[in-house]
Amino acid sequence: MPDNREIGRRLGERRRELNMTQEELGKKLSVTGTAVSRWESGTNGLSASDLPAVARALYVPATYFLDEDPSAENDPDEIVGQPLEDAIYIAESKGVPRQESIEGARRWVLFNAEEEARRRGAGK
């Protein structure tokens, strides 16, 4: 399992990919930008109780921070927060097969994350 510094490096890398400041991420998580900075530097470890919220805020599964290789294929049933669960449920209720529902919902979440990153970048 990665150490605090590696988890923090991944957190900061993903945050920057989304054009999000430490303060913006902190606000989403109800913590200070300083707390985010300490996580990213590895000074303070990210607690197990904070991990799911951080993962949702950064649009990644929690395993992104914990796997030895964060680019490895994740379990198709890994859910990235309630909006993804809702999207899968709606698709399945309309007769879309489960695997197609999961893939479509993932694309929707990624699209929204990219749009948010573009919007933040354009606002600078």
Protein Blocks (a to p, Z undefined) as FASTA:
>chain_A
ZZfklmmmmmmmmmmmnopafklmmmmnopafklmmmmmnomaccdfklmmmmmmmnopa
fklmmpmblmbccdfklcgbjklmmmmmmmmmnopafklmmmmmmmmmmmmmmmmmmmmm
mmZZ
